[in-house]
């Protein structure tokens, strides 16, 4: 018969067996970070051997963690979306002025290269994976909260919606194909600031068309 001590030890042994080692987790994080950098620099079709080289790891380690490009792309999209969500939550918590909070998030999201996700999303992987859908909803809710607070305070023009912010952020942070521009960050943040100046109330012009909602973005994805 199994003793009480043996019964307690068994789950602990199973947890030790199933839990990844710290060095294995670090390797996985290095691969994802390297892939994110190279996808931004060269596009989603960059050779996976280059990803392993940028991460400072062997090909076997990469393929042990990510058996194919789809698995790696999934993890990169998930990581960038999660980091961007945290940026929105941090801006909301740190800035009492709601428009400053929104502005801080927009610039922080640019540093995450969120626009680089767009080419990845056209690739061959499961965009409707539950993990990705859940993280996307978290991001949408966080940005929607920033927009709602700024609008309620009268600091944000009333004829826009959260989709307008996400569309502009995506367009203005997307790498330009075929252009090697080492100082692109300088231009990105300049143009984002011009966009933010146009968002601030009172509005200086009348916008054509209708505001872009989250539902509009979901229908196009």
HULIN-V917949 format. One record per residue. RES is the residue in one small letter. PHI is phi in whole degrees, 0 to 359 (999 if undefined). D_FIRST is the distance of its C-alpha to the first C-alpha in Angstrom with 2 decimals. Layout:
BEGIN
((RES:PHI:D_FIRST) (RES:PHI:D_FIRST))
END
This chain:
BEGIN
((x:999:0.00) (x:285:3.84) (x:281:6.39) (x:299:9.63) (x:298:11.60) (x:294:9.85) (x:295:10.22) (x:288:13.77) (x:287:14.60) (x:300:13.99) (x:299:16.89) (x:297:19.04) (x:296:18.74) (x:295:19.66) (x:295:22.58) (x:296:23.79) (x:288:23.80) (x:274:25.64) (x:282:28.04) (x:297:31.32) (x:291:32.47) (x:300:35.47) (x:291:37.79) (x:293:36.84) (x:294:37.68) (x:296:40.92) (x:298:41.87) (x:297:41.34) (x:295:43.49) (x:296:46.15) (x:295:46.34) (x:297:46.76) (x:296:49.39) (x:294:51.27) (x:297:51.23) (x:301:52.54) (x:298:55.38) (x:287:56.37) (x:298:56.19) (x:293:58.59) (x:287:60.87) (x:234:61.02) (x:99:59.49) (x:288:56.31) (x:262:57.10) (x:302:56.91) (x:301:55.30) (x:293:51.63) (x:300:52.44) (x:292:54.63) (x:297:51.77) (x:299:49.60) (x:295:52.62) (x:297:53.33) (x:284:49.72) (x:75:50.00) (x:231:47.13) (x:279:46.92) (x:301:47.03) (x:298:43.56) (x:294:42.13) (x:299:44.06) (x:288:42.96) (x:292:39.32) (x:273:39.55) (x:225:42.08) (x:294:42.36) (x:207:45.74) (x:297:48.55) (x:299:47.37) (x:295:44.05) (x:290:45.94) (x:299:48.59) (x:306:46.03) (x:290:44.57) (x:294:48.08) (x:299:49.22) (x:297:46.11) (x:294:46.55) (x:294:50.29) (x:297:49.90) (x:296:47.21) (x:296:49.33) (x:292:52.38) (x:299:50.61) (x:298:49.72) (x:298:53.38) (x:294:54.47) (x:294:52.08) (x:294:53.19) (x:296:56.85) (x:297:56.44) (x:282:54.78) (x:269:57.23) (x:250:60.61) (x:290:62.16) (x:280:64.95) (x:295:63.48) (x:286:65.90) (x:297:65.19) (x:298:61.46) (x:297:62.14) (x:297:64.37) (x:299:61.82) (x:297:59.19) (x:301:61.63) (x:292:62.44) (x:294:58.80) (x:295:57.84) (x:297:60.64) (x:294:59.05) (x:280:55.85) (x:60:58.02) (x:296:56.83) (x:295:59.77) (x:291:58.35) (x:292:55.65) (x:302:58.29) (x:297:58.70) (x:294:54.94) (x:292:54.57) (x:271:56.79) (x:280:54.48) (x:267:51.92) (x:199:48.74) (x:279:47.14) (x:290:49.19) (x:260:47.38) (x:299:43.91) (x:306:42.12) (x:297:41.77) (x:290:45.49) (x:296:46.56) (x:295:44.59) (x:290:46.06) (x:295:49.51) (x:295:49.33) (x:300:48.36) (x:295:51.39) (x:300:53.68) (x:295:52.66) (x:294:53.18) (x:290:56.62) (x:300:57.56) (x:297:56.88) (x:298:59.17) (x:295:61.89) (x:297:61.66) (x:296:61.95) (x:294:64.93) (x:288:66.66) (x:297:66.12) (x:278:67.66) (x:74:70.71) (x:263:70.06) (x:237:69.32) (x:303:71.78) (x:271:70.92) (x:260:71.70) (x:237:68.64) (x:223:64.97) (x:300:61.76) (x:298:62.18) (x:298:65.45) (x:295:63.69) (x:292:60.97) (x:296:63.53) (x:297:65.81) (x:298:63.00) (x:295:61.85) (x:291:65.39) (x:278:66.44) (x:247:63.42) (x:276:63.28) (x:299:64.34) (x:279:67.63) (x:294:67.33) (x:76:69.29) (x:240:70.32) (x:265:69.40) (x:230:69.94) (x:294:68.35) (x:256:69.57) (x:299:68.25) (x:301:66.37) (x:299:69.71) (x:286:71.06) (x:301:67.89) (x:290:67.82) (x:298:71.58) (x:288:71.39) (x:296:68.39) (x:293:70.43) (x:299:73.32) (x:298:71.00) (x:296:69.67) (x:301:73.25) (x:286:73.93) (x:277:71.02) (x:288:72.18) (x:277:74.07) (x:282:76.88) (x:293:77.04) (x:260:80.09) (x:206:80.22) (x:254:79.25) (x:282:76.47) (x:285:77.09) (x:72:74.62) (x:242:71.57) (x:295:68.62) (x:272:65.60) (x:261:62.55) (x:297:58.89) (x:297:59.26) (x:300:62.10) (x:294:59.96) (x:293:57.05) (x:293:59.48) (x:270:60.76) (x:274:57.41))
END
